[in-house]
Amino acid sequence: MISLPEITNSVLQAAGNGLVKFRQNHPGLAAAGLIAAGSTVLLPTVGLAALGLAGFTSGGVVGGMLSLTIHES
């Protein structure tokens, strides 16, 4: 009888081989997928930091900042 670790190793090896072949056959598509996944994580963080720098905080608008000018207009 085949043990669970042997089955797991063979499945992981087959999946890994498939991913390597996909990356070799479609380098642009693989890169686009990595960029999309990275952007999904990175962009919200950068966006919140940019809003904070502009003066928008969780407590409201900070006086003397760009956000106050935006809210006044």
MOTA-V178608 format. One record per run of one state. SS is the DSSP state (2 for helix, 1 for strand, 0 for the rest). FROM is the first residue (numbers start at 0). TO is the last residue. If there is no record, write none. Layout:
BEGIN
SS	FROM	TO
SS	FROM	TO
END
This chain:
BEGIN
0	0	2
2	3	24
0	25	25
2	26	53
0	54	54
1	55	56
0	57	58
1	59	60
0	61	64
2	65	71
0	72	72
END
